[in-house]
Amino acid sequence: MCAQPAYQPGTGRPPAGKPGRIRKMAVLFTDVVGSSTYFKSYGDLAGREMLRKHQELASGPVAEHGGAVVKVLGDSVMAYFTEPKEALKAAVRIQQRFARNNRGKDPQGRILVRIGLHYGDGIVEKGDIYGDVVNITAKFLPLVQGGEIFVSGQLQEQVRGLSWARFEKLKLKVSTEVLKALAIYRVSWDDKADLDPSQTVVLVLKPSWNLARTGFEKAWKRLLARKAGLWPGTPGQHATLKDGSLALYLKEPSEAPAIARNALRFLRENLGSDRLPYLPIQILIDKGQFRRAGQPALEKLEPGLARAKPGEISISRAAFADMKAPAGFKVIAPEEGDENGLFRLLPEDAPEGDDACLFLFQHSMGHGEHAPCFYCGDRRHLPSDCPSKQLPDVTRGMERLGYCSLEEINDLFLESLNGTCAPESEDLARQAFFELKSVFQLRFLRTLWVSNAQSWRKVEADKDEEERGGMIWIGQDCIRVSNLVQAEAVLVNCLENRPGDFHALCAMGFLQVEKGDLPKAKRFFKHALENADSVPRQIFTRFLLGRVHELSGEQRHAEEYVRKILFAESLCHEAMYLDIRYKLGKGSTSEAVRRIRKLVEDNRNYFIAFLIDPELAEFSDKIHPELRNMLDKARTGADRLSKQAAEEIERMQRLLGADDGELKRAVSYHGKVQELLDTDSYFGYLDIIYYASVIVQIGQRSSEQARRKLLRETGRLKERHQAAERYMRGYPHRALLGSLPEELAGVEKGLEEVRQVIRSNALERFRDALTRTRELSAVMDRLDQKVRRLENLRRWVRFTVGFSKKAVLMEAAIVVIAILLFPVVGHYLSFLIPSLSFSPENIWVYQKGVLIIGGFAGLFLAFLMSARELGDA
């Protein structure tokens, strides 16, 4: 078993070991052949680079195979291993590396290395090794040629079962008695052999001190004292690391889950009243090369441990492949495509978790050795060191956190508490935490500095972008950077010149907070309240005074200031939030829960505030069930409306076609809905409800517009059809109608089909009905042309018949007048007017004239009369 360093939680000192301990080891020496010649040929700079290259190529395989480089002496490297086979593998890989490095180089520029290996007893002390095993290796190393590996008989005995290695016993001429008694072998190897390092399964139990209560340290010490009871028999080597972690190197990988489960049971039984919703311990089972020269080397485990969830058993893909699905555990596989994802093993006999607890680390965020920070409530720093002073005026941390799932929120805060998060993740968790009490912070004074808003809710919306400056601004900025001496000098001078300046008085109050003098801070804040010239400034100073009283243990006064704020502005959410917290503290749970629901409905950011605020941790069993109900309600509504929105889009596609503008807008909203569904977040569900409702409204509006359009189209078509039918019924020449009656009957049948669609309100058929209406309209266009042609024909026939009748009558009258009446009239006129020469001889001439002129006049008159009648018709 390996050395077990003393348990030193929370310290940065390395664990104390046992110096001068004798152990079995394989010692490896490398030496550059002809290094002096290389320096002479290429110069000191090139020679120095050659030695650096030698060290680089030799050190890598040593570390990969669990060895430790002890010394680098000029052109030689000394290392040792606890596993002889790994030492030989490392030696072969070193030679392979140098062979690849030498390819394509001239003989003089190549680096040739000889390697010697010996196995025996050695002493490890203060990072160095001593003993005959070292001396003997150094003695036979000069016998080795460049590119070769020599091993002693003792090492060959340990590794002779390797299939890829062949050993040739050498007969060397040596002068010393030590070497004469030593069997030496030249090693040859198969270049295609699998030389991967031998891997072991390691189980690491790592306490999360940042998440634990004080009682956990006692339980952990008891576990370390009785750790042998966690596993049957002897599983393998184990060690207690400097941070208190327990590492076990297992001979049988399948035992790892059972050992981890025993540890979880032990801690649950020993924590008692200090139990949290989770066990503050990270457990990881992994497979790899996690020892160096027999000592734990767990650096490669750190990324996996950072992803391991507290109180659960996490296992890497490589380790899980060795043990498959262990019995008695529920296995949760990592997401598909996540190569670095961990399997999670949940013991089937573990106690049921508290599903109502949505956020696990609410208790852990309130730990610390200081009094609560005035600015943020954190006990891990003083107000002068509060990070909130360095944050921008607006960070929107809670808003961004609201779009994370509960699992992501827990992971973000776990990483932040453990200090293992990426910068962007750390910002999100920390910024959301500092927003909880932003109204007490120096940056809120900057927001209020030049605001002219007369309403508290408009303070942030009414930010003035004009430059903020002056000596008072410099004074508060000195507070921001914790330059308190200069800040006090500047602010005192400002108050001497302007004793009632609101900003200077507030800044002086913050200065006293930084100095730890709360009574003096209270006096300055009261003076600032007396000089506040707007409702928002009065509210701000009352918040600050309430905070001072609360931290001073004067809860009743703090509550009184909150009541005054709500009296001045009943919709001040920050005051409503504090009032709820005070009511919970006094046991008014039902009223507080009702107000929680109302406040979250008014401002959804408070869902995150109630979720993560460590000052509400003792009431989480009352608050979290209500938050769970709100989340479930939002999820249910989002699921229902997202399905309805999808159906509405499908109907719109059938109704309007893919090119419709309203449909494209609805599809863009639906894309946002799909993205938000993946977040599984409260804010995401609320946004889904909004976007899906908009989609439904667009669909309903589009459907109604389509219905109205269809009604208009069918109405116009019906009027045209009725007009054509009336004309057909009154048409006098039935033989000329042809197929018009049948075609009008077909249009009437089509209109009836469309009317049935409208009456049934079958929106999915509207598009087809509209298409059918357009087809019927095209038919009516053609029938209208036929009707016009029939009408023109009827009018032509009427004109022709009328003209013929009138022309015959006119011509007959002219003939009667010319033949019968004209001679009689001429005869009598001759008696009356002798000068007229109407003799029987020339009367015919006059008759012909009357016939010709009268005939043309009669035809013209008949045409005019017929045309007039046609126009009147």
LOLUM-702277 format. One record per residue (C-alpha): residue number from 1; x, y, z. Coordinates in steps of 0.2 Angstrom, whole numbers, plus 5000, padded with zeros to 4 digits. Example, Ala and Ser with C-alpha at 12.3 -4.5 7.8 and 13.67 -1.06 7.14 Angstrom:
 num   px   py   pz
   1 5062 4978 5039
   2 5068 4995 5036
//
This chain:
 num   px   py   pz
   1 5000 5000 5000
   2 5006 5017 4996
   3 5009 5031 5009
   4 4994 5040 5016
   5 4998 5058 5019
   6 4990 5066 5034
   7 4972 5074 5032
   8 4974 5093 5031
   9 4957 5100 5024
  10 4958 5118 5018
  11 4977 5120 5019
  12 4989 5123 5004
  13 5003 5113 5012
  14 5008 5096 5004
  15 5005 5081 5015
  16 5018 5074 5026
  17 5026 5058 5020
  18 5038 5045 5028
  19 5056 5050 5022
  20 5069 5037 5019
  21 5057 5023 5015
  22 5064 5008 5005
  23 5053 5002 4991
  24 5055 4991 4975
  25 5058 5002 4959
  26 5064 5001 4942
  27 5077 5014 4938
  28 5079 5021 4920
  29 5094 5031 4914
  30 5095 5039 4897
  31 5112 5046 4890
  32 5115 5056 4874
  33 5129 5047 4864
  34 5142 5059 4858
  35 5135 5075 4866
  36 5153 5082 4867
  37 5155 5080 4848
  38 5138 5088 4845
  39 5143 5103 4854
  40 5160 5105 4845
  41 5151 5102 4828
  42 5136 5114 4830
  43 5141 5126 4844
  44 5134 5129 4861
  45 5117 5136 4856
  46 5113 5121 4845
  47 5120 5109 4859
  48 5109 5117 4872
  49 5094 5115 4860
  50 5099 5097 4858
  51 5099 5094 4877
  52 5082 5103 4879
  53 5075 5091 4865
  54 5082 5076 4873
  55 5074 5081 4890
  56 5057 5084 4881
  57 5057 5068 4871
  58 5063 5057 4886
  59 5051 5065 4900
  60 5035 5063 4891
  61 5034 5044 4890
  62 5041 5043 4908
  63 5026 5053 4914
  64 5013 5044 4903
  65 5019 5027 4910
  66 5018 5032 4928
  67 5036 5036 4931
  68 5044 5051 4939
  69 5059 5061 4932
  70 5071 5063 4947
  71 5086 5072 4939
  72 5092 5080 4923
  73 5111 5080 4923
  74 5117 5088 4907
  75 5115 5075 4894
  76 5107 5062 4905
  77 5089 5059 4913
  78 5086 5049 4928
  79 5068 5042 4932
  80 5060 5028 4942
  81 5045 5018 4941
  82 5035 5006 4953
  83 5029 4995 4938
  84 5044 4987 4929
  85 5033 4984 4913
  86 5029 5002 4912
  87 5047 5007 4914
  88 5051 4996 4899
  89 5037 5002 4889
  90 5043 5020 4892
  91 5061 5016 4887
  92 5054 5008 4870
  93 5043 5024 4867
  94 5058 5035 4871
  95 5069 5026 4858
  96 5054 5027 4845
  97 5052 5045 4848
  98 5071 5048 4845
  99 5070 5037 4829
 100 5056 5048 4822
 101 5065 5064 4827
 102 5081 5058 4817
 103 5073 5054 4801
 104 5079 5064 4787
 105 5094 5071 4796
 106 5112 5069 4792
 107 5121 5057 4803
 108 5130 5071 4813
 109 5114 5080 4817
 110 5105 5065 4824
 111 5102 5063 4843
 112 5107 5045 4848
 113 5102 5040 4866
 114 5106 5024 4876
 115 5095 5018 4890
 116 5098 5007 4904
 117 5085 4999 4916
 118 5088 4990 4933
 119 5075 4984 4946
 120 5079 4983 4964
 121 5077 4991 4981
 122 5079 5010 4982
 123 5076 5024 4994
 124 5065 5039 4990
 125 5069 5054 5000
 126 5065 5073 4997
 127 5062 5071 4979
 128 5077 5060 4975
 129 5081 5042 4975
 130 5096 5032 4982
 131 5103 5015 4984
 132 5112 5001 4974
 133 5098 5001 4961
 134 5103 5018 4955
 135 5122 5015 4956
 136 5121 4998 4946
 137 5111 5006 4933
 138 5123 5021 4931
 139 5138 5008 4930
 140 5131 4998 4915
 141 5124 5012 4906
 142 5141 5016 4897
 143 5140 4999 4889
 144 5124 5003 4879
 145 5126 5009 4861
 146 5116 5023 4854
 147 5098 5018 4850
 148 5098 5003 4861
 149 5091 4997 4878
 150 5100 4986 4891
 151 5091 4979 4906
 152 5097 4970 4921
 153 5093 4952 4924
 154 5082 4958 4939
 155 5071 4968 4928
 156 5070 4955 4914
 157 5063 4943 4927
 158 5049 4955 4930
 159 5044 4958 4912
 160 5049 4942 4902
 161 5031 4938 4899
 162 5029 4952 4887
 163 5025 4946 4869
 164 5032 4961 4860
 165 5049 4961 4868
 166 5064 4949 4865
 167 5079 4948 4877
 168 5097 4944 4871
 169 5108 4940 4885
 170 5125 4948 4883
 171 5143 4942 4887
 172 5152 4959 4890
 173 5169 4962 4896
 174 5168 4971 4912
 175 5181 4975 4925
 176 5171 4978 4941
 177 5165 4963 4952
 178 5147 4971 4952
 179 5145 4970 4934
 180 5153 4953 4932
 181 5139 4947 4944
 182 5125 4956 4934
 183 5116 4948 4920
 184 5113 4961 4906
 185 5101 4959 4892
 186 5099 4969 4875
 187 5081 4972 4872
 188 5073 4972 4854
 189 5055 4975 4851
 190 5041 4975 4839
 191 5038 4992 4832
 192 5019 4988 4829
 193 5017 4983 4847
 194 5003 4991 4858
 195 5013 5001 4871
 196 4999 5011 4878
 197 5001 5013 4897
 198 4993 5001 4908
 199 4977 5009 4916
 200 4969 5006 4932
 201 4952 5011 4939
 202 4953 5024 4953
 203 4938 5029 4964
 204 4940 5047 4971
 205 4929 5053 4985
 206 4931 5072 4986
 207 4923 5083 5000
 208 4916 5099 4994
 209 4921 5110 5008
 210 4913 5126 5000
 211 4896 5117 5000
 212 4897 5109 5017
 213 4891 5114 5034
 214 4902 5114 5049
 215 4896 5096 5055
 216 4901 5088 5039
 217 4920 5089 5043
 218 4917 5078 5058
 219 4907 5066 5048
 220 4921 5065 5035
 221 4935 5063 5048
 222 4925 5048 5055
 223 4923 5041 5037
 224 4942 5042 5035
 225 4945 5034 5052
 226 4934 5019 5047
 227 4937 5019 5028
 228 4942 5001 5028
 229 4924 4997 5033
 230 4918 5004 5016
 231 4924 4990 5006
 232 4926 4971 5008
 233 4944 4964 5009
 234 4958 4975 5002
 235 4953 4983 4986
 236 4970 4990 4982
 237 4981 5005 4986
 238 4973 5020 4993
 239 4978 5037 4999
 240 4971 5052 5008
 241 4976 5068 4999
 242 4980 5086 5005
 243 4962 5092 5003
 244 4955 5077 5012
 245 4950 5068 4996
 246 4951 5049 4997
 247 4958 5040 4982
 248 4957 5021 4979
 249 4966 5011 4966
 250 4955 4996 4963
 251 4960 4979 4958
 252 4943 4974 4954
 253 4934 4989 4945
 254 4916 4981 4948
 255 4918 4985 4967
 256 4919 5004 4964
 257 4900 5007 4964
 258 4897 4997 4980
 259 4911 5006 4989
 260 4905 5023 4984
 261 4887 5018 4989
 262 4894 5013 5006
 263 4902 5030 5008
 264 4886 5039 5004
 265 4877 5028 5017
 266 4890 5032 5030
 267 4889 5051 5028
 268 4870 5051 5028
 269 4869 5042 5044
 270 4882 5053 5052
 271 4877 5070 5047
 272 4861 5071 5057
 273 4854 5088 5058
 274 4867 5095 5047
 275 4860 5086 5032
 276 4857 5096 5016
 277 4847 5092 5001
 278 4863 5084 4994
 279 4878 5077 5001
 280 4893 5089 4999
 281 4904 5075 4991
 282 4909 5073 4973
 283 4912 5055 4968
 284 4921 5050 4952
 285 4926 5033 4945
 286 4938 5034 4931
 287 4951 5024 4922
 288 4968 5029 4917
 289 4986 5032 4922
 290 4983 5041 4938
 291 5000 5036 4948
 292 5017 5043 4946
 293 5031 5033 4954
 294 5018 5024 4965
 295 5011 5041 4971
 296 4994 5048 4967
 297 4994 5059 4951
 298 4976 5064 4949
 299 4978 5080 4939
 300 4969 5072 4924
 301 4954 5069 4935
 302 4951 5087 4939
 303 4939 5091 4923
 304 4929 5075 4928
 305 4927 5080 4946
 306 4922 5097 4941
 307 4907 5090 4931
 308 4903 5077 4945
 309 4887 5081 4954
 310 4887 5082 4973
 311 4880 5067 4982
 312 4880 5056 4966
 313 4892 5043 4959
 314 4899 5049 4942
 315 4909 5037 4931
 316 4919 5040 4915
 317 4915 5031 4899
 318 4931 5022 4900
 319 4928 5015 4917
 320 4910 5011 4914
 321 4915 5001 4899
 322 4925 4989 4911
 323 4910 4987 4923
 324 4895 4989 4912
 325 4879 4992 4921
 326 4881 4988 4940
 327 4867 4979 4949
 328 4857 4989 4962
 329 4860 5006 4953
 330 4850 5017 4941
 331 4861 5022 4927
 332 4859 5039 4918
 333 4869 5040 4902
 334 4877 5056 4896
 335 4870 5065 4882
 336 4873 5058 4865
 337 4888 5066 4857
 338 4896 5072 4873
 339 4912 5063 4873
 340 4917 5070 4890
 341 4901 5066 4898
 342 4899 5056 4913
 343 4888 5042 4918
 344 4878 5044 4934
 345 4874 5030 4945
 346 4860 5032 4958
 347 4858 5018 4971
 348 4841 5011 4970
 349 4840 5010 4989
 350 4845 5028 4992
 351 4832 5039 5001
 352 4820 5048 4990
 353 4826 5065 4986
 354 4816 5081 4989
 355 4808 5085 4973
 356 4801 5101 4980
 357 4819 5108 4982
 358 4823 5116 4966
 359 4840 5124 4970
 360 4852 5114 4980
 361 4865 5127 4985
 362 4854 5140 4994
 363 4861 5135 5011
 364 4879 5134 5005
 365 4879 5152 4998
 366 4877 5159 5015
 367 4893 5151 5023
 368 4907 5162 5028
 369 4917 5169 5043
 370 4912 5187 5042
 371 4896 5196 5046
 372 4884 5198 5031
 373 4891 5210 5018
 374 4880 5226 5018
 375 4880 5226 4999
 376 4876 5208 4995
 377 4874 5198 5011
 378 4889 5186 5007
 379 4899 5181 5023
 380 4914 5177 5013
 381 4920 5195 5011
 382 4920 5212 5019
 383 4910 5226 5011
 384 4926 5234 5006
 385 4930 5218 4995
 386 4913 5216 4988
 387 4913 5212 4970
 388 4897 5221 4967
 389 4906 5237 4967
 390 4916 5233 4951
 391 4900 5227 4942
 392 4892 5237 4928
 393 4876 5247 4933
 394 4866 5234 4924
 395 4871 5216 4922
 396 4854 5207 4919
 397 4861 5191 4928
 398 4844 5185 4934
 399 4836 5188 4918
 400 4849 5178 4909
 401 4848 5165 4923
 402 4830 5163 4920
 403 4833 5156 4903
 404 4843 5141 4911
 405 4835 5125 4916
 406 4835 5121 4935
 407 4849 5108 4932
 408 4859 5121 4923
 409 4856 5134 4937
 410 4862 5121 4950
 411 4877 5117 4939
 412 4882 5135 4937
 413 4882 5139 4955
 414 4891 5123 4959
 415 4905 5128 4948
 416 4905 5145 4955
 417 4906 5139 4973
 418 4919 5126 4968
 419 4929 5139 4958
 420 4929 5128 4943
 421 4918 5138 4931
 422 4922 5146 4915
 423 4923 5165 4915
 424 4906 5168 4907
 425 4897 5155 4918
 426 4905 5163 4933
 427 4899 5180 4928
 428 4881 5173 4926
 429 4880 5165 4943
 430 4889 5179 4953
 431 4880 5193 4944
 432 4863 5185 4948
 433 4868 5183 4966
 434 4873 5201 4967
 435 4857 5207 4959
 436 4848 5200 4974
 437 4852 5216 4984
 438 4857 5228 4971
 439 4846 5241 4979
 440 4858 5242 4993
 441 4874 5244 4982
 442 4885 5258 4977
 443 4881 5255 4959
 444 4862 5259 4962
 445 4868 5276 4968
 446 4876 5279 4952
 447 4860 5274 4943
 448 4850 5286 4953
 449 4863 5300 4952
 450 4856 5311 4938
 451 4839 5302 4936
 452 4824 5315 4935
 453 4811 5301 4937
 454 4798 5305 4950
 455 4793 5286 4951
 456 4803 5272 4958
 457 4799 5261 4943
 458 4805 5273 4931
 459 4822 5276 4938
 460 4831 5263 4927
 461 4821 5268 4912
 462 4825 5286 4914
 463 4844 5285 4914
 464 4852 5301 4909
 465 4867 5298 4898
 466 4875 5315 4902
 467 4892 5315 4909
 468 4893 5312 4928
 469 4907 5321 4937
 470 4912 5333 4950
 471 4921 5330 4967
 472 4906 5320 4974
 473 4907 5308 4960
 474 4926 5306 4962
 475 4923 5303 4981
 476 4910 5289 4977
 477 4922 5281 4965
 478 4936 5281 4978
 479 4924 5271 4988
 480 4921 5259 4974
 481 4940 5256 4973
 482 4942 5255 4992
 483 4952 5271 4993
 484 4944 5276 5009
 485 4956 5289 5015
 486 4955 5299 4999
 487 4936 5296 4998
 488 4933 5304 5015
 489 4944 5319 5012
 490 4935 5323 4996
 491 4917 5320 5003
 492 4921 5330 5019
 493 4926 5345 5008
 494 4911 5343 4998
 495 4899 5343 5013
 496 4908 5358 5020
 497 4904 5368 5004
 498 4886 5360 5002
 499 4880 5352 5019
 500 4864 5346 5012
 501 4870 5338 4996
 502 4860 5321 4994
 503 4873 5312 4984
 504 4888 5317 4996
 505 4878 5312 5011
 506 4874 5295 5003
 507 4892 5292 4998
 508 4897 5296 5016
 509 4885 5283 5023
 510 4893 5270 5011
 511 4910 5276 5017
 512 4905 5272 5035
 513 4898 5255 5030
 514 4915 5251 5022
 515 4923 5256 5038
 516 4912 5245 5048
 517 4903 5260 5058
 518 4885 5256 5055
 519 4878 5269 5068
 520 4887 5283 5059
 521 4881 5276 5042
 522 4864 5277 5049
 523 4866 5295 5054
 524 4872 5300 5036
 525 4858 5290 5028
 526 4845 5299 5039
 527 4852 5316 5034
 528 4852 5311 5016
 529 4833 5306 5018
 530 4830 5323 5025
 531 4838 5331 5009
 532 4830 5319 4997
 533 4821 5330 4984
 534 4811 5316 4975
 535 4801 5300 4979
 536 4814 5289 4971
 537 4828 5297 4982
 538 4817 5295 4998
 539 4814 5277 4994
 540 4832 5273 4991
 541 4838 5281 5007
 542 4824 5271 5016
 543 4831 5255 5009
 544 4848 5259 5015
 545 4842 5264 5032
 546 4832 5248 5033
 547 4847 5238 5028
 548 4858 5246 5042
 549 4844 5242 5055
 550 4843 5224 5049
 551 4861 5221 5050
 552 4861 5230 5067
 553 4848 5217 5073
 554 4834 5230 5074
 555 4822 5220 5063
 556 4807 5230 5069
 557 4814 5247 5062
 558 4819 5238 5046
 559 4801 5232 5043
 560 4795 5250 5047
 561 4805 5258 5033
 562 4799 5245 5021
 563 4781 5249 5026
 564 4785 5267 5023
 565 4792 5263 5005
 566 4776 5253 5001
 567 4765 5268 5007
 568 4775 5280 4996
 569 4774 5268 4981
 570 4764 5252 4983
 571 4771 5244 4967
 572 4789 5245 4973
 573 4795 5227 4969
 574 4810 5227 4980
 575 4801 5233 4995
 576 4787 5220 4991
 577 4801 5207 4991
 578 4808 5212 5008
 579 4791 5212 5015
 580 4788 5194 5010
 581 4804 5189 5018
 582 4799 5198 5034
 583 4782 5189 5034
 584 4790 5172 5031
 585 4802 5176 5046
 586 4786 5180 5057
 587 4777 5164 5052
 588 4764 5172 5040
 589 4767 5158 5027
 590 4751 5158 5018
 591 4750 5176 5015
 592 4769 5177 5010
 593 4766 5163 4997
 594 4751 5172 4990
 595 4762 5187 4988
 596 4776 5177 4981
 597 4764 5172 4967
 598 4758 5189 4964
 599 4776 5197 4964
 600 4782 5184 4951
 601 4768 5187 4940
 602 4772 5206 4940
 603 4791 5203 4938
 604 4797 5186 4933
 605 4815 5190 4939
 606 4809 5187 4956
 607 4806 5169 4952
 608 4825 5168 4952
 609 4827 5178 4967
 610 4816 5167 4978
 611 4825 5152 4970
 612 4843 5157 4975
 613 4842 5170 4989
 614 4852 5162 5003
 615 4843 5172 5016
 616 4827 5162 5011
 617 4835 5145 5013
 618 4827 5141 5029
 619 4810 5144 5020
 620 4814 5134 5005
 621 4802 5120 5010
 622 4788 5133 5009
 623 4794 5143 4994
 624 4800 5130 4982
 625 4784 5120 4981
 626 4775 5136 4975
 627 4789 5140 4963
 628 4788 5122 4957
 629 4769 5125 4954
 630 4772 5140 4944
 631 4785 5131 4934
 632 4774 5116 4930
 633 4760 5128 4926
 634 4771 5138 4914
 635 4777 5121 4906
 636 4760 5114 4904
 637 4754 5130 4896
 638 4769 5131 4885
 639 4767 5113 4879
 640 4748 5116 4876
 641 4751 5132 4866
 642 4766 5126 4857
 643 4756 5111 4850
 644 4742 5123 4846
 645 4754 5135 4837
 646 4761 5121 4827
 647 4743 5115 4822
 648 4739 5134 4818
 649 4754 5135 4806
 650 4750 5119 4798
 651 4732 5126 4794
 652 4740 5142 4788
 653 4751 5133 4776
 654 4736 5124 4769
 655 4726 5140 4769
 656 4738 5153 4763
 657 4752 5144 4755
 658 4771 5145 4759
 659 4774 5163 4752
 660 4761 5172 4763
 661 4769 5186 4773
 662 4759 5182 4789
 663 4763 5164 4788
 664 4782 5168 4787
 665 4780 5179 4802
 666 4772 5165 4812
 667 4785 5153 4806
 668 4799 5164 4813
 669 4790 5165 4830
 670 4788 5146 4830
 671 4807 5144 4827
 672 4809 5154 4843
 673 4797 5143 4852
 674 4807 5128 4847
 675 4823 5135 4853
 676 4815 5140 4870
 677 4808 5123 4872
 678 4826 5116 4873
 679 4830 5127 4887
 680 4818 5119 4899
 681 4817 5136 4909
 682 4804 5146 4917
 683 4807 5162 4907
 684 4808 5151 4891
 685 4791 5144 4895
 686 4784 5161 4898
 687 4791 5167 4882
 688 4784 5151 4873
 689 4767 5156 4879
 690 4769 5173 4872
 691 4775 5168 4855
 692 4763 5154 4854
 693 4749 5165 4858
 694 4754 5177 4845
 695 4755 5163 4832
 696 4738 5157 4837
 697 4731 5175 4835
 698 4740 5177 4818
 699 4732 5160 4813
 700 4715 5165 4819
 701 4716 5182 4811
 702 4722 5175 4794
 703 4708 5162 4795
 704 4695 5175 4798
 705 4703 5186 4784
 706 4702 5170 4772
 707 4684 5167 4777
 708 4679 5185 4774
 709 4688 5185 4757
 710 4680 5169 4753
 711 4663 5176 4757
 712 4666 5191 4747
 713 4672 5181 4732
 714 4657 5169 4733
 715 4645 5184 4735
 716 4651 5193 4719
 717 4651 5176 4710
 718 4633 5173 4716
 719 4627 5190 4710
 720 4635 5186 4693
 721 4627 5169 4692
 722 4610 5176 4696
 723 4611 5189 4683
 724 4616 5177 4670
 725 4601 5165 4675
 726 4589 5180 4674
 727 4595 5184 4657
 728 4594 5166 4651
 729 4576 5164 4657
 730 4571 5180 4648
 731 4580 5176 4632
 732 4568 5175 4618
 733 4578 5164 4606
 734 4580 5148 4616
 735 4588 5139 4602
 736 4603 5151 4602
 737 4607 5147 4621
 738 4617 5131 4617
 739 4626 5124 4633
 740 4623 5140 4643
 741 4610 5132 4654
 742 4621 5117 4659
 743 4636 5127 4662
 744 4626 5139 4674
 745 4620 5124 4683
 746 4638 5118 4685
 747 4643 5135 4692
 748 4628 5134 4704
 749 4633 5117 4710
 750 4651 5123 4713
 751 4645 5138 4723
 752 4634 5127 4734
 753 4650 5116 4738
 754 4659 5132 4743
 755 4645 5138 4754
 756 4645 5121 4763
 757 4664 5124 4767
 758 4660 5141 4774
 759 4645 5135 4784
 760 4655 5120 4791
 761 4670 5133 4795
 762 4682 5119 4789
 763 4697 5131 4788
 764 4708 5117 4781
 765 4697 5117 4766
 766 4696 5136 4764
 767 4711 5136 4752
 768 4704 5123 4741
 769 4687 5132 4742
 770 4696 5148 4737
 771 4704 5140 4722
 772 4687 5132 4717
 773 4679 5150 4719
 774 4693 5157 4707
 775 4690 5142 4695
 776 4671 5146 4695
 777 4675 5164 4693
 778 4685 5160 4677
 779 4670 5150 4671
 780 4658 5164 4674
 781 4670 5176 4664
 782 4668 5164 4650
 783 4649 5163 4652
 784 4648 5182 4653
 785 4657 5183 4637
 786 4644 5170 4629
 787 4630 5180 4637
 788 4637 5196 4629
 789 4638 5188 4612
 790 4620 5181 4614
 791 4614 5199 4619
 792 4623 5206 4604
 793 4615 5193 4593
 794 4598 5196 4600
 795 4600 5215 4597
 796 4606 5212 4579
 797 4591 5201 4575
 798 4579 5214 4583
 799 4587 5228 4574
 800 4586 5218 4557
 801 4568 5213 4559
 802 4563 5231 4565
 803 4572 5239 4551
 804 4565 5227 4538
 805 4548 5230 4543
 806 4550 5249 4544
 807 4559 5249 4527
 808 4545 5239 4518
 809 4532 5250 4526
 810 4541 5266 4520
 811 4544 5260 4503
 812 4526 5254 4501
 813 4520 5271 4506
 814 4532 5279 4494
 815 4526 5268 4480
 816 4508 5272 4484
 817 4511 5290 4485
 818 4522 5290 4469
 819 4510 5279 4458
 820 4493 5283 4464
 821 4493 5299 4473
 822 4506 5309 4464
 823 4496 5309 4446
 824 4480 5315 4455
 825 4488 5328 4465
 826 4498 5334 4450
 827 4482 5335 4440
 828 4473 5346 4452
 829 4488 5357 4455
 830 4489 5360 4436
 831 4471 5367 4437
 832 4475 5378 4452
 833 4493 5383 4446
 834 4493 5384 4427
 835 4512 5388 4427
 836 4515 5370 4434
 837 4518 5359 4419
 838 4511 5342 4425
 839 4506 5335 4408
 840 4503 5317 4406
 841 4518 5316 4395
 842 4530 5322 4409
 843 4522 5315 4425
 844 4532 5299 4424
 845 4548 5309 4426
 846 4541 5317 4442
 847 4535 5300 4448
 848 4553 5292 4446
 849 4560 5306 4456
 850 4548 5304 4470
 851 4551 5285 4470
 852 4570 5287 4470
 853 4571 5301 4483
 854 4557 5294 4493
 855 4565 5277 4493
 856 4581 5283 4500
 857 4573 5294 4513
 858 4561 5279 4518
 859 4576 5268 4521
 860 4586 5281 4531
 861 4570 5285 4541
 862 4568 5266 4544
 863 4586 5265 4550
 864 4584 5279 4562
 865 4569 5273 4570
 866 4576 5255 4572
 867 4592 5262 4579
 868 4582 5273 4592
 869 4571 5258 4597
 870 4587 5248 4600
 871 4595 5261 4610
 872 4579 5263 4621
 873 4579 5244 4624
//
